[in-house]
Structure formats: structure tokens, C-alpha cells
Amino acid sequence: MFSAIRCQHSGVDICINNAGLARPETLLSGSTSGWKDMFNVNVLALSICTREAYQSMKERKVDDGHIININSATKYAVTSLTEGLRQELREAQTHIRATCISPGVVETQFAFKLHDKDPEKAAATYEHIKCLKPEDVAEAVIYVLSTPPHVQIGDIQMRPTEQVT
């Protein structure tokens, strides 16, 4: 992917890591393979994309890029990774910024993938409260990208008003 981006667009100035995977795997009864699948997508792939985006920026001397990680409860490790990245970017004496956006329930098809064997349960996810819309998350991304270069937004937590957890 980054090779194609390099060929078609010269490189990456902004990276928005938004891939995510969930499995109904609890700590007490979940399968190791399910946990590995989630970790590989939610944490490892995000880390690889972050590294590649940073290298692209560094190679082209982009000093005002931005890496935004879209987070969730199952990806809480991303919050720590984003803060670690921010600190590494400061140590590298770059002005590239890192932000974590953590939305609550967003009305997408995600619940139907999570509960693929129980479509009624998936539909209920979006019926009990007025959920966030994808546009709400997009507006948070636009806000982060529109801040002046001296402003570092580290973390945004956004939830539907009615969401309990």
C-alpha cells in the first residue's frame, strides 16, 4: 500500500489509522486465535502503518504531518501507543503530530460483523440510543487537522450522549 502511495502521490503527509476488528472474545473464555486476530489488526497493523507513514514523511522532509489513530474500547492499547508516538516524535525533533480519537458507538455496519450470527443483537446495538454518525467522527478528524501547527490534540473521547459504557 505505501509503495503504491509513493508511486501515485509521492508519499504520505497525513495517516488516519481506522482499521478495526472485534471478536466476542472475553478474557475469561476467549480463544487465543481470536485475540491474536484482533491484536494483529487493531495494534500491529496500526503500528506498521504508523511506521511507514512516518518514514514517508521523514524521507520527504515533511515536518508538519499528522498521524491520527481512531480508537475504541477493544483497542485501548492504541491510546498508549499514540502517547508513546507523540513522545518519540518530540525526541526526533519533528513537528509531526499524533492524535487518538476514541468514539463510542457509531452507527456503521460494525455490529453486524461482530454479531454475524445474531443480526437481531447487532441491530439492537443501534436502536437503544441515538448513536454517533460517521460524519461526527469525520468532523473530529477535520477539527484536529485544522488546528494551528503549535497545537497538539493528544486525545479526543467522544460518546453518544445516551451511551453508558
DSSP file (Angstrom, degrees, kcal/mol; ACC not computed):
  #  RESIDUE AA STRUCTURE BP1 BP2  ACC     N-H-->O    O-->H-N    N-H-->O    O-->H-N    TCO  KAPPA ALPHA  PHI   PSI    X-CA   Y-CA   Z-CA
    1    1 A M     >        0   0    0      0, 0.0     4,-2.3     0, 0.0     5,-0.2   0.000 360.0 360.0 360.0 -46.7    0.0    0.0    0.0
    2    2 A F  H  >  +     0   0    0      1,-0.2     4,-2.2     2,-0.2     5,-0.1   0.831 360.0  54.8 -70.1 -29.9    2.7    2.5    0.9
    3    3 A S  H  > S+     0   0    0      2,-0.2     4,-2.3     1,-0.2    -1,-0.2   0.923 109.3  47.2 -64.6 -44.4    4.7    1.6   -2.2
    4    4 A A  H  > S+     0   0    0      2,-0.2     4,-2.7     1,-0.2     5,-0.3   0.904 111.7  50.7 -63.4 -41.6    1.6    2.4   -4.3
    5    5 A I  H  X S+     0   0    0     -4,-2.3     4,-3.0     1,-0.2     6,-0.5   0.908 109.4  51.3 -61.9 -41.5    1.0    5.7   -2.5
    6    6 A R  H  X S+     0   0    0     -4,-2.2     4,-1.3     4,-0.2    -2,-0.2   0.922 114.0  43.9 -61.4 -44.4    4.7    6.6   -3.0
    7    7 A C  H  < S+     0   0    0     -4,-2.3    -2,-0.2     1,-0.2    -1,-0.2   0.898 124.0  33.6 -68.1 -41.4    4.3    5.9   -6.8
    8    8 A Q  H  < S+     0   0    0     -4,-2.7    -2,-0.2    -5,-0.2    -3,-0.2   0.800 137.3  14.7 -87.7 -30.5    1.0    7.7   -7.2
    9    9 A H  H  < S-     0   0    0     -4,-3.0     2,-0.5    -5,-0.3    -3,-0.2   0.267  95.4-113.9-133.3  11.6    1.1   10.5   -4.8
   10   10 A S  S  < S-     0   0    0     -4,-1.3     2,-0.3    -5,-0.3    -4,-0.2  -0.024  75.6 -52.4  76.8 -30.5    4.8   10.9   -3.7
   11   11 A G  S    S-     0   0    0     -6,-0.5     2,-0.4    -2,-0.5    42,-0.1  -0.982  70.0 -53.7 157.8-167.9    4.1    9.8   -0.1
   12   12 A V        +     0   0    0     -2,-0.3     3,-0.1    41,-0.2    50,-0.1  -0.899  32.6 164.1-111.9 130.0    2.0   10.4    3.0
   13   13 A D  S    S+     0   0    0     -2,-0.4    53,-1.8     1,-0.4     2,-0.4   0.645  80.3  30.2-106.8 -30.9    1.5   13.7    4.8
   14   14 A I  E     -a   66   0A   0     51,-0.2     2,-0.5     2,-0.0    -1,-0.4  -0.998  66.4-169.1-131.9 130.5   -1.5   12.5    6.9
   15   15 A C  E     -a   67   0A   0     51,-2.5    53,-3.2    -2,-0.4     2,-0.7  -0.982   1.7-170.5-121.1 122.5   -2.2    9.0    8.1
   16   16 A I  E     -a   68   0A   0     -2,-0.5     2,-0.8    51,-0.2    53,-0.2  -0.917  10.0-157.8-113.4 105.0   -5.5    8.1    9.5
   17   17 A N  E     +a   69   0A   0     51,-2.6    53,-3.0    -2,-0.7    29,-0.1  -0.728  33.4 146.7 -83.4 109.4   -5.4    4.6   11.0
   18   18 A N        +     0   0    0     -2,-0.8    -1,-0.2    51,-0.2     2,-0.1   0.357  21.9 122.0-128.2   2.6   -9.0    3.5   11.1
   19   19 A A        +     0   0    0     22,-0.1     2,-0.3    23,-0.0    27,-0.1  -0.438  36.2 169.0 -68.7 142.8   -8.9   -0.3   10.5
   20   20 A G        -     0   0    0     -2,-0.1     2,-0.4     2,-0.0    18,-0.0  -0.994  20.5-169.7-156.4 150.4  -10.5   -2.3   13.3
   21   21 A L        -     0   0    0     -2,-0.3     2,-0.4    17,-0.2    21,-0.1  -0.998   6.3-170.3-140.9 139.7  -11.6   -5.8   14.1
   22   22 A A        -     0   0    0     -2,-0.4    -2,-0.0    88,-0.1    12,-0.0  -0.986   4.5-175.9-133.0 145.7  -13.7   -7.1   17.0
   23   23 A R        -     0   0    0     -2,-0.4     2,-2.6     2,-0.1    91,-0.1  -0.977  39.7-114.5-131.9 146.1  -14.5  -10.6   18.1
   24   24 A P        +     0   0    0      0, 0.0     2,-0.6     0, 0.0    10,-0.0  -0.338  67.9 141.5 -77.6  61.8  -16.8  -11.5   21.0
   25   25 A E        -     0   0    0     -2,-2.6    -2,-0.1     5,-0.1     2,-0.1  -0.909  34.5-162.3-110.5 109.2  -13.7  -12.9   22.9
   26   26 A T     >  -     0   0    0     -2,-0.6     4,-2.1     1,-0.1     9,-0.1  -0.420  29.5-115.8 -84.7 165.3  -13.7  -12.3   26.6
   27   27 A L  T  4 S+     0   0    0      1,-0.2    -1,-0.1     2,-0.2     8,-0.0   0.822 113.8  48.3 -67.8 -30.6  -10.6  -12.6   28.8
   28   28 A L  T  4 S+     0   0    0      1,-0.1    -1,-0.2     0, 0.0    -3,-0.0   0.752 132.8   9.1 -85.1 -24.1  -12.1  -15.5   30.8
   29   29 A S  T  4 S+     0   0    0      2,-0.1    -2,-0.2    -3,-0.0    -1,-0.1   0.389  92.7 122.6-137.6   5.1  -13.3  -17.6   27.9
   30   30 A G     <  -     0   0    0     -4,-2.1     2,-0.3     1,-0.1    -5,-0.1  -0.211  61.1-109.6 -71.1 161.1  -11.9  -16.2   24.6
   31   31 A S     >  -     0   0    0      1,-0.1     4,-2.1     0, 0.0     5,-0.2  -0.674  14.7-131.3 -90.8 145.7   -9.8  -18.0   22.2
   32   32 A T  H  > S+     0   0    0     -2,-0.3     4,-2.6     1,-0.2     5,-0.2   0.890 109.2  54.5 -60.4 -40.2   -6.1  -17.2   21.7
   33   33 A S  H  > S+     0   0    0      1,-0.2     4,-2.3     2,-0.2    -1,-0.2   0.889 106.9  51.0 -64.7 -37.8   -6.6  -17.1   17.9
   34   34 A G  H  > S+     0   0    0      2,-0.2     4,-2.1     1,-0.2    -1,-0.2   0.914 111.1  48.1 -63.3 -42.8   -9.4  -14.6   18.3
   35   35 A W  H  X S+     0   0    0     -4,-2.1     4,-2.9     1,-0.2     5,-0.2   0.920 111.1  50.9 -62.9 -43.6   -7.2  -12.4   20.5
   36   36 A K  H  X S+     0   0    0     -4,-2.6     4,-3.0     1,-0.2    -2,-0.2   0.906 107.9  52.7 -62.4 -41.5   -4.4  -12.6   18.0
   37   37 A D  H  X S+     0   0    0     -4,-2.3     4,-1.8     2,-0.2     5,-0.2   0.943 112.8  44.1 -58.4 -48.0   -6.6  -11.6   15.1
   38   38 A M  H  X S+     0   0    0     -4,-2.1     4,-3.1     1,-0.2     5,-0.4   0.923 115.1  48.2 -63.4 -44.6   -7.8   -8.5   17.0
   39   39 A F  H  X>S+     0   0    0     -4,-2.9     5,-2.5     1,-0.2     4,-2.1   0.913 108.9  54.0 -63.6 -42.3   -4.3   -7.6   18.1
   40   40 A N  I  <>S+     0   0    0     -4,-3.0     5,-2.3    -5,-0.2    -1,-0.2   0.890 120.7  30.3 -60.3 -40.7   -2.8   -8.1   14.6
   41   41 A V  I  <>S+     0   0    0     -4,-1.8     5,-0.6    -5,-0.2    -2,-0.2   0.936 125.3  41.7 -82.5 -50.6   -5.4   -5.7   13.1
   42   42 A N  I  <5S+     0   0    0     -4,-3.1    -3,-0.2    -5,-0.2    -2,-0.2   0.767 134.6   8.9 -74.7 -27.5   -6.0   -3.2   15.9
   43   43 A V  I  X5S+     0   0    0     -4,-2.1     4,-2.2    -5,-0.4    -3,-0.2   0.757 128.4  43.7-120.1 -53.3   -2.5   -2.8   17.2
   44   44 A L  I  ><S+     0   0    0     -5,-2.5     4,-2.5     2,-0.2    -3,-0.2   0.945 116.7  45.1 -67.3 -48.8    0.1   -4.4   15.0
   45   45 A A  I  ><S+     0   0    0     -5,-2.3     4,-2.6    -6,-0.3     5,-0.2   0.904 113.6  51.7 -62.3 -39.8   -1.2   -3.2   11.6
   46   46 A L  H  ><S+     0   0    0     -5,-0.6     4,-2.3     1,-0.2    -1,-0.2   0.908 110.2  49.2 -60.3 -42.1   -1.8    0.3   13.1
   47   47 A S  H  X S+     0   0    0     -4,-2.2     4,-2.4     2,-0.2    -2,-0.2   0.896 110.9  49.6 -65.5 -40.6    1.9    0.3   14.3
   48   48 A I  H  X S+     0   0    0     -4,-2.5     4,-2.6     2,-0.2    -2,-0.2   0.934 112.3  47.3 -64.3 -46.0    3.1   -0.8   10.9
   49   49 A C  H  X S+     0   0    0     -4,-2.6     4,-2.5     1,-0.2     5,-0.2   0.885 111.1  52.4 -63.5 -38.1    1.1    1.9    9.1
   50   50 A T  H  X S+     0   0    0     -4,-2.3     4,-2.6    -5,-0.2    -2,-0.2   0.941 110.8  47.1 -61.2 -47.7    2.4    4.5   11.6
   51   51 A R  H  X S+     0   0    0     -4,-2.4     4,-2.6     1,-0.2    -2,-0.2   0.935 114.3  46.5 -59.5 -47.5    6.0    3.5   11.0
   52   52 A E  H  X S+     0   0    0     -4,-2.6     4,-2.2     2,-0.2    -1,-0.2   0.881 112.4  49.8 -66.0 -38.8    5.6    3.6    7.2
   53   53 A A  H  X S+     0   0    0     -4,-2.5     4,-2.3    -5,-0.2   -41,-0.2   0.928 112.0  48.3 -65.1 -44.3    3.8    6.9    7.3
   54   54 A Y  H  X S+     0   0    0     -4,-2.6     4,-3.0     1,-0.2    -2,-0.2   0.929 110.8  50.5 -61.6 -44.8    6.5    8.4    9.5
   55   55 A Q  H  X S+     0   0    0     -4,-2.6     4,-2.8     1,-0.2    -1,-0.2   0.900 109.6  51.7 -60.5 -40.1    9.2    7.1    7.2
   56   56 A S  H  X S+     0   0    0     -4,-2.2     4,-1.3     2,-0.2    -1,-0.2   0.914 112.7  45.1 -61.2 -43.5    7.4    8.6    4.2
   57   57 A M  H  <>S+     0   0    0     -4,-2.3     5,-3.2     2,-0.2     4,-0.2   0.920 114.0  49.0 -65.9 -43.7    7.3   11.9    5.9
   58   58 A K  H ><5S+     0   0    0     -4,-3.0     3,-1.3     1,-0.2    -2,-0.2   0.914 108.2  53.4 -63.7 -44.4   10.9   11.8    7.0
   59   59 A E  H 3<5S+     0   0    0     -4,-2.8    -1,-0.2     1,-0.3    -2,-0.2   0.846 115.9  39.9 -59.3 -34.6   12.2   10.8    3.6
   60   60 A R  T 3<5S-     0   0    0     -4,-1.3    -1,-0.3    -5,-0.2    -2,-0.2   0.293 113.3-116.9 -99.8   8.4   10.4   13.8    2.0
   61   61 A K  T < 5 +     0   0    0     -3,-1.3     2,-0.7    -4,-0.2    -3,-0.2   0.841  52.2 166.8  58.4  36.8   11.3   16.2    4.9
   62   62 A V      < +     0   0    0     -5,-3.2     3,-0.3    -6,-0.2    -1,-0.2  -0.753   7.6 171.8 -80.8 114.9    7.6   16.7    5.8
   63   63 A D        +     0   0    0     -2,-0.7    32,-0.5     1,-0.2    -1,-0.1   0.340  68.9  53.5-109.0   5.1    7.8   18.3    9.2
   64   64 A D  S    S+     0   0    0     32,-0.1    -1,-0.2    30,-0.1    32,-0.1   0.016  77.2 129.0-128.6  28.9    4.1   19.2    9.6
   65   65 A G        -     0   0    0     -3,-0.3    32,-2.0   -53,-0.1     2,-0.3  -0.066  43.4-141.9 -74.7-179.0    2.4   15.8    9.0
   66   66 A H  E     -ab  14  97A   0    -53,-1.8   -51,-2.5    30,-0.2     2,-0.5  -0.988  10.4-160.4-151.1 137.3   -0.2   14.2   11.2
   67   67 A I  E     -ab  15  98A   0     30,-2.5    32,-2.4    -2,-0.3     2,-0.5  -0.984  15.5-171.7-118.4 119.9   -0.9   10.6   12.4
   68   68 A I  E     -ab  16  99A   0    -53,-3.2   -51,-2.6    -2,-0.5     2,-0.6  -0.956   6.6-160.2-117.4 125.1   -4.4   10.1   13.7
   69   69 A N  E     -ab  17 100A   0     30,-3.0    32,-2.9    -2,-0.5     2,-0.6  -0.915   9.5-147.9-106.2 119.7   -5.5    6.8   15.3
   70   70 A I  E     - b   0 101A   0    -53,-3.0    32,-0.2    -2,-0.6     2,-0.2  -0.790  30.3-169.5 -86.2 124.7   -9.2    6.1   15.5
   71   71 A N        -     0   0    0     30,-3.5     2,-0.3    -2,-0.6     5,-0.1  -0.556  17.8-177.9-115.0 169.5   -9.6    4.1   18.7
   72   72 A S    >   -     0   0    0     -2,-0.2     3,-1.2    30,-0.2     6,-0.2  -0.937  48.3 -87.1-155.5 176.7  -12.2    2.0   20.5
   73   73 A A  G >  S+     0   0    0     -2,-0.3     3,-1.1     1,-0.3    -1,-0.1   0.880 126.5  51.8 -59.4 -38.4  -12.6    0.1   23.8
   74   74 A T  G 3  S+     0   0    0      1,-0.3    -1,-0.3     2,-0.1     3,-0.2   0.629 111.2  49.1 -75.2 -10.3  -11.1   -3.0   22.2
   75   75 A K  G X   +     0   0    0     -3,-1.2     3,-2.7     1,-0.1     4,-0.5  -0.070  65.1 134.7-115.6  33.4   -8.1   -1.1   21.1
   76   76 A Y  T X>  +     0   0    0     -3,-1.1     3,-1.3     1,-0.3     4,-0.9   0.785  64.8  70.5 -57.2 -26.8   -7.3    0.7   24.3
   77   77 A A  H 3> S+     0   0    0      1,-0.3     4,-2.5    -3,-0.2    -1,-0.3   0.808  86.9  67.9 -57.5 -27.7   -3.6   -0.1   23.7
   78   78 A V  H <> S+     0   0    0     -3,-2.7     4,-2.7     1,-0.2    -1,-0.3   0.836  91.4  59.7 -63.3 -32.7   -3.8    2.4   20.9
   79   79 A T  H <> S+     0   0    0     -3,-1.3     4,-1.8    -4,-0.5    -1,-0.2   0.939 109.7  41.9 -59.7 -46.8   -4.2    5.2   23.4
   80   80 A S  H  X S+     0   0    0     -4,-0.9     4,-2.5     1,-0.2    -2,-0.2   0.897 113.6  52.7 -67.1 -40.7   -0.8    4.3   25.0
   81   81 A L  H  X S+     0   0    0     -4,-2.5     4,-2.7     1,-0.2    -2,-0.2   0.898 107.5  52.3 -61.7 -39.8    0.8    3.8   21.6
   82   82 A T  H  X S+     0   0    0     -4,-2.7     4,-2.4     2,-0.2    -1,-0.2   0.913 110.7  46.4 -64.9 -42.3   -0.4    7.2   20.5
   83   83 A E  H  X S+     0   0    0     -4,-1.8     4,-2.1     2,-0.2    -1,-0.2   0.906 112.7  50.4 -66.9 -39.9    1.2    8.9   23.5
   84   84 A G  H  X S+     0   0    0     -4,-2.5     4,-2.3     1,-0.2    -2,-0.2   0.911 110.6  50.2 -61.4 -41.7    4.4    6.9   23.0
   85   85 A L  H  X S+     0   0    0     -4,-2.7     4,-2.8     2,-0.2    -2,-0.2   0.917 107.6  53.5 -61.6 -44.2    4.4    8.0   19.4
   86   86 A R  H  X S+     0   0    0     -4,-2.4     4,-1.7     1,-0.2    -1,-0.2   0.916 110.5  47.0 -57.2 -43.9    3.9   11.6   20.4
   87   87 A Q  H  X S+     0   0    0     -4,-2.1     4,-2.4     2,-0.2    -1,-0.2   0.900 111.5  50.4 -66.3 -41.1    6.9   11.4   22.7
   88   88 A E  H  X S+     0   0    0     -4,-2.3     4,-2.0     1,-0.2    -2,-0.2   0.898 108.3  53.1 -63.2 -39.9    9.1    9.7   20.1
   89   89 A L  H  <>S+     0   0    0     -4,-2.8     5,-2.1     2,-0.2    -1,-0.2   0.877 109.3  48.9 -63.4 -36.7    8.2   12.4   17.6
   90   90 A R  H ><5S+     0   0    0     -4,-1.7     3,-1.7    -5,-0.2    -2,-0.2   0.924 110.3  50.6 -67.4 -43.1    9.3   15.1   20.1
   91   91 A E  H 3<5S+     0   0    0     -4,-2.4    -2,-0.2     1,-0.3    -1,-0.2   0.836 106.5  55.2 -62.2 -31.9   12.6   13.2   20.7
   92   92 A A  T 3<5S-     0   0    0     -4,-2.0    -1,-0.3    -5,-0.2    -2,-0.2   0.440 113.0-125.7 -79.0   1.0   13.1   13.1   16.9
   93   93 A Q  T < 5 +     0   0    0     -3,-1.7     2,-0.3     1,-0.2    -3,-0.2   0.871  63.3 136.8  54.5  43.9   12.7   16.9   17.0
   94   94 A T      < -     0   0    0     -5,-2.1    -1,-0.2     2,-0.1   -31,-0.1  -0.765  58.8-138.2-111.6 161.9    9.9   16.9   14.4
   95   95 A H        +     0   0    0    -32,-0.5     2,-0.2    -2,-0.3   -32,-0.1   0.229  60.3 129.2-102.5  11.8    6.7   18.8   14.4
   96   96 A I        -     0   0    0     -7,-0.2     2,-0.3   -34,-0.1   -30,-0.2  -0.481  50.8-143.3 -64.4 135.7    4.7   15.8   13.2
   97   97 A R  E     -b   66   0A   0    -32,-2.0   -30,-2.5    -2,-0.2     2,-0.4  -0.717  11.1-153.9-107.5 155.8    1.7   15.5   15.5
   98   98 A A  E     +b   67   0A   0     -2,-0.3     2,-0.4   -32,-0.2   -30,-0.2  -0.995  15.0 178.7-129.8 133.8   -0.1   12.4   16.8
   99   99 A T  E     -b   68   0A   0    -32,-2.4   -30,-3.0    -2,-0.4     2,-0.5  -0.985  17.7-152.7-136.9 144.3   -3.7   12.2   17.9
  100  100 A C  E     -bc  69 155A   0     54,-1.9    56,-2.6    -2,-0.4     2,-0.5  -0.980   9.3-166.7-115.7 125.5   -6.0    9.5   19.2
  101  101 A I  E     -bc  70 156A   0    -32,-2.9   -30,-3.5    -2,-0.5    56,-0.2  -0.965   3.3-170.2-113.3 121.4   -9.7    9.8   18.6
  102  102 A S  E     - c   0 157A   0     54,-3.7    56,-2.3    -2,-0.5     2,-0.2  -0.830   7.8-175.2-116.2  92.0  -11.9    7.5   20.7
  103  103 A P  E     - c   0 158A   0      0, 0.0    56,-0.2     0, 0.0   -30,-0.2  -0.520  15.5-140.3 -84.6 155.1  -15.5    7.4   19.6
  104  104 A G        -     0   0    0     54,-1.6     2,-0.4     1,-0.3    55,-0.1   0.284  68.4 -15.0 -82.2-141.8  -18.2    5.5   21.3
  105  105 A V        -     0   0    0     55,-0.1    27,-2.5    20,-0.0     2,-0.4  -0.479  67.9-170.0 -69.5 120.5  -21.0    3.7   19.4
  106  106 A V  B     -d  132   0B   0     -2,-0.4     2,-1.6    25,-0.2    27,-0.2  -0.936  30.1-115.7-112.4 134.2  -21.0    4.8   15.8
  107  107 A E  S    S+     0   0    0     25,-3.2     2,-0.2    -2,-0.4    -2,-0.0  -0.526  70.2 118.7 -74.4  92.5  -23.9    3.8   13.5
  108  108 A T  S    S-     0   0    0     -2,-1.6     3,-0.3    25,-0.1     4,-0.2  -0.612  82.0 -89.9-133.3-167.2  -22.0    1.7   11.0
  109  109 A Q  S >> S+     0   0    0     -2,-0.2     4,-1.2     1,-0.2     3,-0.5   0.316  94.9 104.9 -91.3   7.4  -22.1   -2.0    9.9
  110  110 A F  H >> S+     0   0    0      1,-0.2     4,-2.3    -4,-0.2     3,-0.6   0.892  74.8  52.9 -58.7 -44.1  -19.5   -2.9   12.6
  111  111 A A  H 3> S+     0   0    0     -3,-0.3     4,-2.8     1,-0.3    -1,-0.2   0.835 104.8  56.6 -63.1 -31.4  -22.0   -4.5   15.0
  112  112 A F  H <4 S+     0   0    0     -3,-0.5    -1,-0.3     2,-0.2    -2,-0.2   0.803 109.5  45.4 -71.7 -27.4  -23.3   -6.7   12.2
  113  113 A K  H X< S+     0   0    0     -4,-1.2     3,-0.9    -3,-0.6    -2,-0.2   0.869 114.4  48.5 -77.3 -39.1  -19.8   -8.0   11.6
  114  114 A L  H 3< S+     0   0    0     -4,-2.3     2,-0.2     1,-0.3    -2,-0.2   0.918 123.4  31.7 -65.6 -43.9  -19.2   -8.5   15.3
  115  115 A H  T >< S+     0   0    0     -4,-2.8     3,-1.8    -5,-0.2     7,-0.3  -0.400  75.1 149.5-109.8  53.4  -22.5  -10.3   15.8
  116  116 A D  T <  S+     0   0    0     -3,-0.9    -1,-0.2     1,-0.3    -2,-0.1   0.728  73.5  49.4 -63.8 -21.8  -22.7  -12.0   12.4
  117  117 A K  T 3  S+     0   0    0      1,-0.2    -1,-0.3    -3,-0.2    -2,-0.1   0.503 114.9  45.4 -93.0  -4.6  -24.6  -15.0   13.8
  118  118 A D    <>  +     0   0    0     -3,-1.8     4,-1.9    -6,-0.1     3,-0.5  -0.623  59.3 171.2-139.1  76.9  -27.2  -12.8   15.6
  119  119 A P  H  > S+     0   0    0      0, 0.0     4,-2.7     0, 0.0     5,-0.2   0.784  80.2  59.2 -61.2 -27.5  -28.4  -10.0   13.4
  120  120 A E  H  > S+     0   0    0      2,-0.2     4,-2.1     1,-0.2     5,-0.1   0.919 106.5  47.0 -66.3 -41.9  -31.1   -9.0   15.9
  121  121 A K  H  > S+     0   0    0     -3,-0.5     4,-1.0     2,-0.2    -1,-0.2   0.898 112.6  50.9 -64.4 -39.9  -28.5   -8.4   18.6
  122  122 A A  H >X S+     0   0    0     -4,-1.9     3,-0.8    -7,-0.3     4,-0.6   0.942 110.4  47.8 -62.8 -47.3  -26.5   -6.4   16.0
  123  123 A A  H >X S+     0   0    0     -4,-2.7     3,-1.1     1,-0.2     4,-0.6   0.874 105.3  59.8 -61.8 -37.1  -29.5   -4.3   15.1
  124  124 A A  H >X S+     0   0    0     -4,-2.1     4,-1.2     1,-0.3     3,-0.6   0.783  90.9  70.8 -62.8 -26.9  -30.3   -3.7   18.8
  125  125 A T  H << S+     0   0    0     -4,-1.0     4,-0.3    -3,-0.8    -1,-0.3   0.868 108.2  34.3 -55.3 -37.2  -26.8   -2.1   19.2
  126  126 A Y  H << S+     0   0    0     -3,-1.1     5,-0.4    -4,-0.6    -1,-0.2   0.479 111.2  63.3 -99.2  -4.1  -28.0    0.9   17.2
  127  127 A E  H << S+     0   0    0     -3,-0.6    -2,-0.2    -4,-0.6    -1,-0.1   0.718  90.4  60.6 -96.0 -22.3  -31.7    1.0   18.3
  128  128 A H  S  < S+     0   0    0     -4,-1.2     2,-0.3     1,-0.1    -1,-0.1   0.758 112.4  19.6 -82.6 -24.3  -31.4    1.7   22.0
  129  129 A I  S    S-     0   0    0     -4,-0.3     2,-1.0    34,-0.0    -1,-0.1  -0.932  87.1 -96.0-139.0 162.9  -29.7    5.1   21.8
  130  130 A K        -     0   0    0     -2,-0.3    32,-0.4    -3,-0.0    31,-0.2  -0.734  54.4-152.2 -80.1 106.1  -29.0    7.8   19.3
  131  131 A C        -     0   0    0     -2,-1.0   -25,-0.2    -5,-0.4     2,-0.1  -0.223  18.0 -94.3 -77.8 163.8  -25.6    6.8   18.1
  132  132 A L  B     -d  106   0B   0    -27,-2.5   -25,-3.2    26,-0.1    -1,-0.1  -0.416  39.8-131.8 -66.2 154.7  -22.8    8.8   16.7
  133  133 A K    >>  -     0   0    0    -27,-0.2     3,-1.2    -2,-0.1     4,-1.2  -0.775  21.3-112.3-104.2 154.9  -22.8    9.1   12.9
  134  134 A P  H 3> S+     0   0    0      0, 0.0     4,-2.4     0, 0.0     3,-0.2   0.858 119.2  61.8 -53.7 -33.9  -19.6    8.5   10.8
  135  135 A E  H 3> S+     0   0    0      1,-0.2     4,-2.4     2,-0.2     5,-0.2   0.826  96.4  58.8 -63.2 -31.1  -19.8   12.3   10.0
  136  136 A D  H <> S+     0   0    0     -3,-1.2     4,-1.4     2,-0.2    -1,-0.2   0.915 108.9  43.7 -63.5 -42.3  -19.4   13.1   13.7
  137  137 A V  H  X S+     0   0    0     -4,-1.2     4,-2.1     2,-0.2    -2,-0.2   0.906 111.5  54.1 -69.0 -41.3  -16.1   11.2   13.7
  138  138 A A  H  X S+     0   0    0     -4,-2.4     4,-2.6     1,-0.2    -2,-0.2   0.889 105.8  53.5 -59.6 -39.2  -15.1   12.8   10.4
  139  139 A E  H  X S+     0   0    0     -4,-2.4     4,-2.4     1,-0.2    -1,-0.2   0.857 106.4  52.5 -65.2 -34.1  -15.7   16.3   11.9
  140  140 A A  H  X S+     0   0    0     -4,-1.4     4,-2.4     2,-0.2    -1,-0.2   0.906 109.4  49.5 -66.2 -40.0  -13.4   15.4   14.8
  141  141 A V  H  X S+     0   0    0     -4,-2.1     4,-2.6     2,-0.2    -2,-0.2   0.934 111.1  49.1 -62.1 -45.9  -10.7   14.5   12.3
  142  142 A I  H  X S+     0   0    0     -4,-2.6     4,-1.5     1,-0.2    -2,-0.2   0.904 110.2  51.6 -61.5 -41.3  -11.2   17.8   10.5
  143  143 A Y  H  X S+     0   0    0     -4,-2.4     4,-0.6     2,-0.2     3,-0.4   0.945 110.6  47.9 -59.6 -48.2  -11.0   19.7   13.7
  144  144 A V  H >< S+     0   0    0     -4,-2.4     3,-1.0     1,-0.2    -2,-0.2   0.919 113.6  47.4 -59.2 -44.8   -7.7   18.0   14.7
  145  145 A L  H 3< S+     0   0    0     -4,-2.6    -1,-0.2     1,-0.2    -2,-0.2   0.736 108.5  56.5 -70.4 -21.4   -6.3   18.7   11.2
  146  146 A S  H 3< S+     0   0    0     -4,-1.5    -1,-0.2    -3,-0.4    -2,-0.2   0.500  80.3 109.6 -91.1  -3.2   -7.4   22.3   11.3
  147  147 A T  S << S-     0   0    0     -3,-1.0     6,-0.0    -4,-0.6    -3,-0.0  -0.377  81.3 -93.6 -70.8 152.6   -5.6   23.3   14.5
  148  148 A P    >   -     0   0    0      0, 0.0     3,-2.4     0, 0.0    -1,-0.1  -0.231  39.8-103.8 -62.1 156.3   -2.6   25.6   14.2
  149  149 A P  T 3  S+     0   0    0      0, 0.0    -2,-0.1     0, 0.0    -3,-0.0   0.723 119.6  57.9 -56.7 -24.0    0.8   24.0   14.0
  150  150 A H  T 3  S+     0   0    0      2,-0.0     2,-0.5     0, 0.0    -3,-0.0   0.462  90.1  88.7 -86.9   0.9    1.6   24.8   17.6
  151  151 A V    <   -     0   0    0     -3,-2.4     2,-0.6     2,-0.0    -4,-0.1  -0.880  56.9-167.8-105.5 124.2   -1.5   23.0   18.9
  152  152 A Q        -     0   0    0     -2,-0.5     2,-0.8   -55,-0.0   -53,-0.0  -0.934   4.3-163.6-111.2 108.9   -1.2   19.3   19.8
  153  153 A I        +     0   0    0     -2,-0.6     3,-0.1     1,-0.2   -53,-0.1  -0.842  11.8 179.1 -89.3 111.6   -4.5   17.5   20.3
  154  154 A G        +     0   0    0     -2,-0.8   -54,-1.9     1,-0.3     2,-0.4   0.902  59.1   3.8 -82.5 -42.9   -3.5   14.3   22.1
  155  155 A D  E     -c  100   0A   0    -56,-0.2     2,-0.5     2,-0.0    -1,-0.3  -0.988  51.3-169.0-152.0 133.0   -6.8   12.6   22.7
  156  156 A I  E     -c  101   0A   0    -56,-2.6   -54,-3.7    -2,-0.4     2,-0.5  -0.992   7.7-168.3-121.7 123.7  -10.4   13.1   21.9
  157  157 A Q  E     +c  102   0A   0     -2,-0.5     2,-0.4   -56,-0.2    -2,-0.0  -0.958  13.0 175.3-108.9 124.5  -13.1   11.0   23.6
  158  158 A M  E     +c  103   0A   0    -56,-2.3   -54,-1.6    -2,-0.5   -26,-0.1  -0.996   2.1 171.2-133.7 135.3  -16.5   11.3   22.1
  159  159 A R        -     0   0    0     -2,-0.4     2,-0.1   -56,-0.2   -53,-0.0  -0.946  42.7 -94.6-135.4 153.7  -19.6    9.3   23.0
  160  160 A P    >   -     0   0    0      0, 0.0     3,-1.6     0, 0.0   -29,-0.1  -0.499  43.7-118.0 -60.5 142.9  -23.3    9.5   22.2
  161  161 A T  T 3  S+     0   0    0      1,-0.3   -30,-0.1   -31,-0.2   -32,-0.0   0.847 113.6  46.6 -54.1 -37.0  -24.9   11.5   25.0
  162  162 A E  T 3  S+     0   0    0    -32,-0.4    -1,-0.3     2,-0.0     2,-0.3   0.508  83.9 115.4 -87.2  -5.2  -27.0    8.5   26.0
  163  163 A Q    <   -     0   0    0     -3,-1.6    -4,-0.0   -33,-0.2   -59,-0.0  -0.491  43.2-170.8 -72.5 130.6  -24.2    5.9   25.9
  164  164 A V              0   0    0     -2,-0.3    -1,-0.2     1,-0.1    -5,-0.0   0.934 360.0 360.0 -84.9 -52.8  -23.5    4.4   29.4
  165  165 A T              0   0    0      0, 0.0    -1,-0.1     0, 0.0    -2,-0.1   0.411 360.0 360.0-109.9 360.0  -20.3    2.4   28.8
